[in-house]
Amino acid sequence: MQKVFSLNELIAASENKLTIHTVKDYCRRGELHPCIYFEGNIVCIKKQRYQDSPIKSDPVAHIEEVYWSMIFKGYIHFSKLIDYLDPALSNHTDIFFNFDKVVEFITQPTVYAPLLPLSHNEYLKAFPRMIDDDIQEKRWLREASHFEGNPFRASEIVFHKEEIDTLLSNLKESKSETYNNTDDLTSLNKIEILASDGPLTDKNFYEIEIQTLTNEVKKLKDEIKMLNETAKISPTKEVEELKSQVDHAAEENQWLKDQIIKYKEKVDHNTLTYKHPCIDPYHPKFAPELELAIRVWEKKYINNYPTKHEDHSPAIDQILNEMEITNKRLIQRITVITNNKKLKTS
């Protein structure tokens, strides 16, 4: 049975619910421990502090000693591995000396395993096997001062099956709770919209949610297609339940899209630097062409909106066309209003 999995195998096993970013988050929270295979000596160093004088300001002696050591064969974890999980770094190499955790003993220890986990004043070091290991213990502390470390390659980083099983089980339970509480989630989203003070942040949040729901709808539709092709009969109860989930996800998707449109309007309105009633859509004397002209002018001359043209008229024409405004007379008026050349007042 496979005991360890690569990052890509972990993401695939999660049915792509996990990403490189969420995996790193689980690692930082201590729910996953990326590890590498190591064969050599592990040494526990114990730090102690001695102060003969009762006066706290007097010198303190810090002493380190080899507390225990053992021949080791298995998988170990250290925090540096999290930084090498990016697939783009798979060919990178580095070294390690200290490590934080034994993930698995392949060669079962008979003496020191009960001493793990460590106390607060102990730490672990890894030394390669050497021919004189039988007399090495007294020299380990001295060699530690100049030992460069053990090499490892990013492509060797794996995750242990026990942690993966626990994580995937929790993800599955979380998904089940999501389907059983869709009405509560919808209400929660609406509360977040009303309570938020940052429209741009909300907009990004909803776009992420839409992408998630779109992916979920696609996956559910694929499952329905597969079940129908397998059954070759009228839709089963399982298929009907999946269709219901698709419909619900599609409704959520549309609702979120509507919220983005509303917030975009709110953002556009709030970013206008002028507060004159003529550009306030809620004022009875609102002038829509003037408000549109200001928005276009801001795009061209404040936000440096990328256009194919440097000259004013063709650039404004492009911006308006991309805003789906095609009325030629309106385009001409907006082009004149937004022109930044000085007026002749003779």
N, C-alpha and C positions, 0 to 999 in steps of 0.2 A: 504494500500500500504506500502511495506517495505521502511522504512526511513533510516536505517543504515545497513552496511554490514561489515562482518569480512574481514580480509586480504585475506583469501582463496577465499571468495566470490568475492572480488574485482578482484583478478587475474583471476578467472574463467570468470567473466563478460567481461574481456578484451580479452577473447579467448586466454589467455596465452601470450599476447603481453607484459604484465607486469611481472616483477619478484620482489622478495623481495628487490633487490638492486635498481631497477628503482623506485619502490614505495618509498623507503627511499629518493631517490634523489628528487622526486617530493615533498616530505614532507619538505626537507631542503630548497627547492626553494619557499615554501609557496603556492604551488598549491594544496596540500592535507594537511589536518589537522586531524591527528588521534585524537580521543576524547574518553572520558568515560562519563558515566551517573553520575551525581552528584545531590543530593538533600540536601539542607541546606541553609546557608547564604553566600552570596558573599558580600565582603566588599571592597570598593575602598579606598585606602590609598593615600593621597596626601602629597608629600614632598615639603617643602618650605625652602628657605635659607634666613637668615637675617644677615645683617652686618651694624651696626650703623655707624661704622667709615668709612670714605672715603678712608682710607689707605688699600690697598688690602692685605697686609701682616698681618693685625690685625685679631683676632679670628672671625670665622663665626659660627653662630648658625644654626643647621639643625633641623627643626621641622617637625614632621609627625602628621597628623590628619585624622580622619575618614571623608572622603568627602561625601560619601553616602553608604548606605547598602540596601540590599533587600533580601527577601526570594526567593530562586531560586529552580527551578526544570528543568533540561535539560541536555545538553551535553557541556562539556568544553574541551579545548585543552591546553596542556602545552608541551614544547619541550622534556621533559624527555621520553614521550611516544614513540618517534622515536626509542630509544634504546631498547625497549621491543617488537618490531615488529617481531623479529626472532621467528618462530614457536617453536624452541627448548626452548624458555623462557616462554611458555604459562602458566606454573604452578608457575612462579615467582610472588612475591608480592613486593610492595614498598609503600612509602607514598608520598603525595604531600601536599603542602600548598599554595604556589603561583601558579597562572595559567595565561595563556597568552591571551586566547580568548574564548568568548562564541560562540560556534558553532550553538546551537539552544536553544531558550527558549521554553520549553514545556508549562510551565505556563507563559503566556504573561505578562510582566511587564507593568505597567501603568505610571510609573514616570521616571525610570532611563535608559531605553533602549536608548533614544536619546543621552545619555552621552557616549555611546560607538561608536567608539573606543576611547581609553584613550589618554590623552595628554602625553607629554614626562615625566612629573613629577608625574605620577599616576601609580599605579599598583594594581592588584587584589589579594585578599586572599580568601580562602574558609574555612568556619567554619561549623561544624555540627550544626543541630538544637538542641536547649536546651530549657528547660522549662521556663527559665527567659530571653528569647530573647527580651522581651519588654523593658528590662532595660540593655541590653547587650552592646549597642553601646559604652558607656563610658568606658567599661572594655576591649573592643576588643584589643586596642593597648597594654594594659598591658598583656593580655593573650597571645598575639602573641609572646611574648618573650620566652614563655616556652611550647607553644602548639607543640606537636610532628608532627602533620600532619594527613591527612586523608588517610586511606589505599586504595589501588587499586590492582587489579590482572591483569596481562598481558593479560589473556584470555578475559578480558572485553573491550579491545581496539577495536573500530569500526571506520568506515568512513561514512560520511554523504552522502546521495543520491545526493544532489545537486552538491557537488564537484565531485562525481564520474561521473555523467552525463556530466558535462562540460569536464572532462578529457577524457572520452571515445569518446566524440564527436570530440575533438581535435585529438585524435589518429586516428580516422576514416578518418578525413580530411587529416592527414599526410600520411596515407596509400594510399589514392586516388591520392595525389600528387606524391607519389613514383611511382605508376604504370603509371602515365601520363608523367613522366620525366625519364624513365629508361635509355634512351640514355645519358642524362646529368649526371646521377649517374655513369654510366660506365666510362664516360670521367673523372669525378671527381676522381674515384678510381685510374685511370691510372695516373692522375696528382699527387696524393698522393704518388704513388710508385716512380715516377721520382724525386719528391722533398724531399723524406725522406732520413735522414742520418743514420737511425737505422734499419738495416735489421732484427734483432731479433724482434724488436717491430712490424715491418711490418708483419713478419711471424705470430705473435700472432694475429694481426689484421685480416689477411686473414683467419686464422683458425676459428675465431669467425664468420666472414662473411659467411664462408662455412657452418658452423653449422646452422646459421640463414636461409640461403637459402635452405639447406636440409630440415629443418623443414617446410619451406614455401611450397616447392615442395610436401612434404608428405601431408600437409593439403589440398592443391589444388587437389591432386589426390583423396583424400578421398571425397572431395566435388563433383568431377566429378562422382565417383562411386555411391555416394548417388543420384545424379540427374539422372543418367542413370537407376538406379534401380527403381526410382520413376516414371520416364517417360515410361519405357519399350518400347521406340520407338527409331528411329534414333536420333543421337545427335542433341540437340537443339542449337540455336545460343548462349545461355548462356554457354553451355558445350564447344562449340568451342572457346569461349573467354577464358575460364578457361584453356583449353589445350594450347592456345597461351601463357598464362602467365606461365604455367609449362615449356614450351619449352624455354622461355626467361630466367627463373630462372635457368634451367639446364645449359644453355649456360654460364650464369654468374658464376655458380658453377664451371664449368670446367675451365673457364678463370682464376678464383681465384686460383684453384689448380695448374695450370701451373705457376702462379706467385710465389707460395710457393716453387715449385721445383727450379725455377730460383734463388730465394733468398737464399734457402738452399745451393745451389752451391756457391753463392757469399759469404755467411757466412763461409762455410767450407774453401773457398780459403783465405778469409781475416783473419781467425784465425790461419793460419800457422805462426809460429814464424820466419821461415826462408824465405828469399827473393831471394834465389838462383834461377837462370833461370831454373834449371832442375826440379823444382817443380812448375813452372809457366805454367799453361795450355795454356797460350797464347804465350809462347816462342817457336820458331821453334825447339829447342833442349830439349823440355819437356820430362821428363822421367816418364811415368805414374806409373810404378811399385814402384819407389822411393817415389812418391807423395802418393800413396796408403799406403806404409809402414809407412810413417810419420803420416798419419791420424790414422792408426790402433795403432801405438805406443802411440799417444796422448790419444786415447780412453782408452787404458789399463793403462798407467803409469802417465798420467796427470789428466784425467777426472775421473779416477777410475770407468770405465764402469762396471756395475755389471755382473759377469759371474758365471757359476756353478763351475768353477775350479780356483784354486789359481796358479797352475803351468803355466808357460809361454806358452808352446806349445798348450795344450788343450784350454786355454783361448783365444789365438789368433785364433785358429781354429773356435771357437764358434763365435767370433766377425766377422770374414770373412764370415762365413755361414749366419749370420744374415744380412750381407750386400749383400747377394745373390751372393757371389763369391764361386764357387764350384770346380774350376780347381785345382786338387791336386798338380800339379807341382808349380803353382803360390802360393798356400797356403804354400807349403814347403819353397819357396824362401822368402816370406814375414815373415814367422816364424823365419827364420835364420837372416834376416836383422834386425828385431825388437828385437832380443834377447839382453838383457842388461848385459849379462855376459862379463867379460873382455876377449879380444882376446889373444890367445897364439901367440906370435910373435917370437918364436925361429926359 
